[in-house]
Amino acid sequence: MFMKGKKGVILGVANNKSIAYGIAKACAAQGAEIAFTYLNDSLKKRVEPIAAEFGSSDKVYACDVSNPAEIVALRESLEKDMGQIDFIVHSIAFAPKSGLSGRFYDISKEAFDIAMDVSVYSLIEVTRELKPLLSNNSSILTLTYYGGAKYIPNYNLMGVAKAALEMTTKYMAEDLGKDGIRVNAISAGPIKTLAAAGIGEFRFMLKWNEAHAPMKKNVTIDEVGNSGMYLLSDLSSAVTGEIHYVDGGFNIMGMPAVSFDEDGKQTIAWDGNK
Ligand SMILES: NC(=O)c1ccc[n+]([C@@H]2O[C@H](COP(=O)([O-])OP(=O)(O)OC[C@H]3O[C@@H](n4cnc5c(N)ncnc54)[C@H](O)[C@@H]3O)[C@@H](O)[C@H]2O)c1
């Protein structure tokens, strides 16, 4: 039981396809006590049964991270119901649809500000607000994607937000290390979730990743969850500021692998129309 005695809060469960759900499952299986948050009333109905599944019916709180008052209210509720906590999972991102396809240079300032606020600044604000509750052996985890490190078609505005989130992870890791707080990010391969549905040509991303990742497969929320559990537990007690790829190895590829046909002619190993 790697998480026995650990208490924490997971922000970002929308349904049982969410990456945050995979992380909750892995942490609960290792004995963690978990509080959950939901974005709005329609998601509350989805999150409540999930919290119940993990024995946390009494620890479900509203938290729209674009509303600072809701982050303060979350801290007050957690303090009352859990006291000290040992981990925070930030599995939240949002960009207006106009920023997730089309010409990059058309991105509006309004869309840019929203994406940065919800997907990046929220990690700083949630951490600052909840810091008084964090133990001096605690761990914060956020979720990023390869489109924050390299160009990925259509990822556009979210790519810029993820680049900022990854640097935020590193600066926070340095700042909070002296307080016994570790900060890491998992860069997950593409997974079909609610958030992913907003990205243009997402199905093509899935196909491409599966065809070209060294492991020739897409990753699951259980696999991301298990790696997340490692980063939240004492198993990773000397790991901070890391961008940890859980993507079947996709990020190591410089170009697609090639194969040869019977005549020795080089062919690209993937038929995109399959
Ligand atoms: N699915 C993928 O392919 C993939 C890959 C790498 C990284 N990620 C990242 O993983 C994280 C989780 O996404 P997911 O794919 O599990 O999708 P998801 O839709 O299940 O989760 C996204 C969550 O963000 C929450 N959210 C959005 N705006 C919010 C706000 N203002 N306040 C509070 N919560 C808000 C939603 O309610 C939802 O729970 C995101 O940061 C995403 O960018 C996803």
The ligand as a MOL file (V3000), in Angstrom:
LIG
                    3D

  0  0  0     0  0            999 V3000
M  V30 BEGIN CTAB
M  V30 COUNTS 44 48 0 0 0
M  V30 BEGIN ATOM
M  V30 1 N -6.6230 13.2970 -23.2770 0
M  V30 2 C -5.4160 13.5060 -23.7560 0
M  V30 3 O -5.0660 13.0910 -24.8690 0
M  V30 4 C -4.3960 14.2340 -22.9210 0
M  V30 5 C -3.0240 14.0310 -23.1800 0
M  V30 6 C -2.0930 14.7170 -22.4080 0
M  V30 7 C -2.5140 15.5800 -21.4190 0
M  V30 8 N -3.8630 15.7450 -21.1920 0 CHG=1
M  V30 9 C -4.2540 16.6680 -20.1230 0
M  V30 10 O -4.8720 15.9430 -19.0920 0
M  V30 11 C -5.6860 16.8220 -18.3290 0
M  V30 12 C -7.0370 16.1800 -18.1030 0
M  V30 13 O -7.7460 16.0870 -19.3170 0
M  V30 14 P -8.5370 14.7810 -19.7890 0
M  V30 15 O -7.9860 14.4130 -21.1150 0
M  V30 16 O -8.5870 13.7880 -18.6880 0 CHG=-1
M  V30 17 O -9.9860 15.3650 -20.1140 0
M  V30 18 P -11.2500 15.6200 -19.1520 0
M  V30 19 O -12.2110 16.4040 -19.9920 0
M  V30 20 O -11.7390 14.3540 -18.5940 0
M  V30 21 O -10.6560 16.5200 -17.9980 0
M  V30 22 C -10.4750 17.9110 -18.1180 0
M  V30 23 C -11.0070 18.5020 -16.8470 0
M  V30 24 O -10.7730 19.9020 -16.8040 0
M  V30 25 C -11.8520 20.4400 -16.0750 0
M  V30 26 N -11.9450 21.8910 -16.2390 0
M  V30 27 C -12.0130 22.6130 -17.3940 0
M  V30 28 N -12.1420 23.9210 -17.0970 0
M  V30 29 C -12.1440 24.0310 -15.7340 0
M  V30 30 C -12.2670 25.1040 -14.8160 0
M  V30 31 N -12.4330 26.3800 -15.2200 0
M  V30 32 N -12.2310 24.8350 -13.4840 0
M  V30 33 C -12.0980 23.5740 -13.0380 0
M  V30 34 N -11.9970 22.5010 -13.8580 0
M  V30 35 C -12.0260 22.7370 -15.1870 0
M  V30 36 C -13.0590 19.7040 -16.6370 0
M  V30 37 O -14.1860 19.8160 -15.7930 0
M  V30 38 C -12.5290 18.2950 -16.6920 0
M  V30 39 O -12.7930 17.6170 -15.4940 0
M  V30 40 C -5.7070 18.1300 -19.1000 0
M  V30 41 O -4.7520 19.0140 -18.5580 0
M  V30 42 C -5.2850 17.7030 -20.4940 0
M  V30 43 O -4.7350 18.7570 -21.2520 0
M  V30 44 C -4.7990 15.0820 -21.9070 0
M  V30 END ATOM
M  V30 BEGIN BOND
M  V30 1 1 1 2
M  V30 2 2 2 3
M  V30 3 1 2 4
M  V30 4 1 4 5
M  V30 5 2 4 44
M  V30 6 2 5 6
M  V30 7 1 6 7
M  V30 8 2 7 8
M  V30 9 1 8 9
M  V30 10 1 8 44
M  V30 11 1 9 10
M  V30 12 1 9 42
M  V30 13 1 10 11
M  V30 14 1 11 12
M  V30 15 1 11 40
M  V30 16 1 12 13
M  V30 17 1 13 14
M  V30 18 2 14 15
M  V30 19 1 14 16
M  V30 20 1 14 17
M  V30 21 1 17 18
M  V30 22 2 18 19
M  V30 23 1 18 20
M  V30 24 1 18 21
M  V30 25 1 21 22
M  V30 26 1 22 23
M  V30 27 1 23 24
M  V30 28 1 23 38
M  V30 29 1 24 25
M  V30 30 1 25 26
M  V30 31 1 25 36
M  V30 32 1 26 27
M  V30 33 1 26 35
M  V30 34 2 27 28
M  V30 35 1 28 29
M  V30 36 1 29 30
M  V30 37 2 29 35
M  V30 38 1 30 31
M  V30 39 2 30 32
M  V30 40 1 32 33
M  V30 41 2 33 34
M  V30 42 1 34 35
M  V30 43 1 36 37
M  V30 44 1 36 38
M  V30 45 1 38 39
M  V30 46 1 40 41
M  V30 47 1 40 42
M  V30 48 1 42 43
M  V30 END BOND
M  V30 END CTAB
M  END
